[in-house]
Amino acid sequence: MIDVYSWATPNGHKIHIMMEECGYRLDRDWRAIPIDIGKGDQFKPAFLKISPNNKIPAIVDPNGPDGKPIHLFESGAILLYLANKMGRFLPKSIRGKYETMEWLMFQMGGLGPMLGQNHHFRLYAPQKIDYAIERYTNEAKRLYGVLDERLKKNKFIVGNEYTIADIAIYPWTRRWDKQGMDLKDYPNFKRWFEMVGARPAVQRGVEVLTTLRKPEMDPKEKEQLFGATQYQRRKLAK
């Protein structure tokens, strides 16, 4: 059984969806171990052994590629690992693999960080900073435009094949309404978004751990995520 250390966030949901898409079932083939990032679970020494960057998700697979346990952090690396382990959602052709990794990196290096900043300044920042809100809303619109153009001639992000690129991108766009977007402006993206969202495994994946997450963060939780606690140096337990 694979242990997934996670929380109900876009990056966490990527792995939840991937597990379910691969035919693994929650509490039968994999476990979701909650890391409450509002309470500071991500800073505990035991978790830091698995994820030294104190971020979710992370996994522990007792049956690694060499027959020994392996632990991984960073959602993109985990998706690539699972795709190779299970032989699914990563094209067989060299060209297809690189196209998929290209769009996976697009999500990891651009879409995720920029939409994350958009969320922060719109929903969580203690002061409303007009410049920051405008800057990240405009960047979000640009990125949605990139996706819309890509999907004009493609059923999925990488041609006609559903891949880890789709799995990585979808959770970050679920809150498009909170990002200042109007899907009427992105019809090709809207078609893809609704199609991916209708997949049973996706619907199961995005529900994992959601009952544990409070609808709004209190000041203490915000301090854990955005305040000085985030920047303290930590040592791993021996």
C-alpha distance (Angstrom), angle and dihedral (degrees) to the residues before:
residue distance angle dihedral
M1 . . .
I2 3.81 . .
D3 3.80 116.5 .
V4 3.80 114.3 -142.1
Y5 3.80 113.7 -163.9
S6 3.76 102.6 -157.6
W7 3.78 153.0 126.6
A8 3.81 135.0 -140.2
T9 3.80 96.8 -83.4
P10 3.82 132.0 115.7
N11 3.80 92.3 -96.5
G12 3.78 91.3 47.1
H13 3.79 92.4 48.0
K14 3.81 90.9 54.5
I15 3.78 89.8 67.0
H16 3.80 94.9 39.2
I17 3.82 89.1 54.6
M18 3.80 93.1 45.4
M19 3.79 92.8 52.5
E20 3.79 92.0 50.1
E21 3.81 93.6 43.6
C22 3.79 89.8 54.0
G23 3.79 90.9 57.1
Y24 3.78 95.4 -102.4
R25 3.78 112.5 135.3
L26 3.76 126.8 -145.6
D27 3.82 113.2 -103.4
R28 3.80 90.5 7.0
D29 3.80 103.7 61.6
W30 3.79 102.1 3.8
R31 3.78 139.0 23.5
A32 3.78 127.8 -141.0
I33 3.79 106.8 -142.6
P34 3.82 107.7 -165.8
I35 3.79 117.9 -128.4
D36 3.79 103.2 -170.5
I37 3.79 101.1 -149.4
G38 3.81 91.4 -172.8
K39 3.79 91.0 60.0
G40 3.81 93.9 43.9
D41 3.82 99.6 -108.1
Q42 3.82 88.1 143.0
F43 3.81 89.8 68.8
K44 3.80 96.5 55.5
P45 3.83 114.0 116.6
A46 3.81 93.3 -124.3
F47 3.80 91.5 56.8
L48 3.81 92.9 42.9
K49 3.80 88.5 59.7
I50 3.79 87.4 63.4
S51 3.80 99.2 32.7
P52 3.84 111.0 25.7
N53 3.81 90.3 -179.3
N54 3.84 88.7 62.9
K55 3.80 91.9 -126.6
I56 3.78 132.9 124.4
P57 2.96 140.4 -93.2
A58 3.78 112.2 54.2
I59 3.78 131.0 152.5
V60 3.77 139.5 -154.0
D61 3.80 115.5 -155.8
P62 3.83 112.8 -171.5
N63 3.80 89.1 -160.4
G64 3.79 104.0 56.2
P65 3.82 126.1 174.9
D66 3.82 92.2 -84.8
G67 3.78 94.3 42.8
K68 3.78 91.7 -97.8
P69 3.83 128.6 104.9
I70 3.79 116.0 -86.3
H71 3.79 130.4 -168.0
L72 3.78 124.2 -160.8
F73 3.78 137.8 -177.6
E74 3.85 130.7 -168.0
S75 3.80 114.0 68.4
G76 3.81 94.9 -124.4
A77 3.80 92.3 54.1
I78 3.80 90.0 47.1
L79 3.81 92.0 51.7
L80 3.81 91.3 50.7
Y81 3.80 90.9 47.5
L82 3.79 93.7 50.0
A83 3.81 92.6 44.2
N84 3.80 90.5 54.3
K85 3.80 93.7 41.9
M86 3.79 94.0 50.7
G87 3.80 98.5 31.7
R88 3.80 93.0 -128.1
F89 3.81 140.1 117.8
L90 3.80 95.4 13.7
P91 3.82 114.9 93.3
K92 3.79 118.6 -115.8
S93 3.78 95.0 -135.0
I94 3.80 120.0 85.3
R95 3.80 90.6 -127.7
G96 3.78 92.1 49.8
K97 3.80 92.1 48.8
Y98 3.78 92.8 52.8
E99 3.79 92.7 45.6
T100 3.79 89.2 52.4
M101 3.79 92.6 47.8
E102 3.82 89.1 47.2
W103 3.80 91.3 58.9
L104 3.78 92.5 39.7
M105 3.82 87.8 56.9
F106 3.82 88.6 46.9
Q107 3.78 88.0 59.9
M108 3.79 96.2 41.5
G109 3.80 97.2 44.4
G110 3.80 102.2 31.7
L111 3.78 121.1 7.2
G112 3.81 97.1 45.2
P113 3.82 98.5 44.4
M114 3.80 94.2 43.4
L115 3.80 95.5 46.5
G116 3.79 87.9 45.1
Q117 3.80 90.5 56.7
N118 3.80 89.1 45.5
H119 3.81 90.0 55.1
H120 3.78 92.4 45.4
F121 3.78 97.4 53.4
R122 3.79 94.3 38.8
L123 3.81 98.6 44.4
Y124 3.80 113.6 13.3
A125 3.80 112.3 26.8
P126 3.83 112.2 110.2
Q127 3.80 90.5 -133.3
K128 3.79 127.9 39.9
I129 3.79 104.7 -120.7
D130 3.79 108.2 -168.3
Y131 3.80 94.4 -162.4
A132 3.82 92.8 54.0
I133 3.81 93.6 44.8
E134 3.81 91.8 49.9
R135 3.78 93.4 44.3
Y136 3.81 96.0 51.6
T137 3.80 94.8 38.2
N138 3.80 89.8 54.5
E139 3.79 90.7 47.7
A140 3.81 90.2 49.6
K141 3.81 89.5 52.5
R142 3.79 90.1 50.6
L143 3.81 91.9 51.0
Y144 3.80 93.3 47.1
G145 3.80 86.0 50.9
V146 3.80 90.6 54.1
L147 3.80 89.9 52.4
D148 3.80 92.6 45.3
E149 3.80 91.4 52.9
R150 3.80 91.6 46.6
L151 3.80 91.4 51.6
K152 3.78 93.5 49.4
K153 3.81 90.2 88.0
N154 3.80 100.8 17.9
K155 3.78 130.0 74.1
F156 3.79 90.1 -152.3
I157 3.79 132.2 13.9
V158 3.81 91.2 -87.5
G159 3.79 104.9 40.1
N160 3.78 116.9 -80.5
E161 3.79 96.0 -26.3
Y162 3.79 124.8 95.3
T163 3.80 107.2 -131.8
I164 3.77 144.6 165.5
A165 3.82 86.3 -84.6
D166 3.81 89.6 68.7
I167 3.81 90.6 43.5
A168 3.81 91.1 52.3
I169 3.80 97.0 46.1
Y170 3.81 101.7 42.5
P171 3.84 99.9 67.9
W172 3.80 92.0 51.2
T173 3.80 91.7 55.7
R174 3.81 98.5 46.4
R175 3.81 90.9 94.5
W176 3.79 95.0 50.6
D177 3.80 90.1 136.6
K178 3.82 90.6 59.5
Q179 3.81 89.8 49.6
G180 3.80 95.2 61.3
M181 3.80 94.0 -104.5
D182 3.79 130.1 140.6
L183 3.80 111.9 -157.8
K184 3.80 90.6 -151.9
D185 3.80 85.1 75.3
Y186 3.81 91.4 56.6
P187 3.84 107.9 44.5
N188 3.80 96.4 164.0
F189 3.78 91.6 49.4
K190 3.81 90.0 46.4
R191 3.81 90.9 55.0
W192 3.83 90.7 50.5
F193 3.80 93.2 43.4
E194 3.79 93.1 54.0
M195 3.81 92.7 44.3
V196 3.80 94.4 51.3
G197 3.80 92.0 42.2
A198 3.81 90.3 55.7
R199 3.81 93.1 60.4
P200 3.83 110.0 110.6
A201 3.80 93.4 -136.9
V202 3.80 90.7 52.1
Q203 3.78 90.9 50.2
R204 3.80 90.8 50.6
G205 3.79 92.8 45.1
V206 3.79 97.2 53.6
E207 3.80 91.0 52.3
V208 3.80 94.5 58.5
L209 3.83 112.0 116.3
T210 3.82 92.6 -8.7
T211 3.81 93.0 122.8
L212 3.82 89.1 61.3
R213 3.79 95.5 54.3
K214 3.79 118.0 86.8
P215 3.83 116.5 -131.6
E216 3.81 91.6 -123.6
M217 3.79 132.9 25.6
D218 3.78 120.6 -124.4
P219 3.85 121.4 -138.1
K220 3.81 92.9 -94.2
E221 3.79 91.7 54.3
K222 3.79 91.6 47.9
E223 3.79 89.3 52.3
Q224 3.81 90.1 53.2
L225 3.78 91.0 52.9
F226 3.78 103.9 33.9
G227 3.80 108.0 14.0
A228 3.79 137.1 76.4
T229 3.81 93.2 -65.9
Q230 3.80 88.6 71.3
Y231 3.81 92.1 60.8
Q232 3.77 102.5 46.3
R233 3.76 115.3 119.2
R234 3.78 113.1 -116.2
K235 3.75 135.5 -164.1
L236 3.75 123.9 -145.7
A237 3.78 118.1 -116.6
K238 3.80 112.7 -109.8
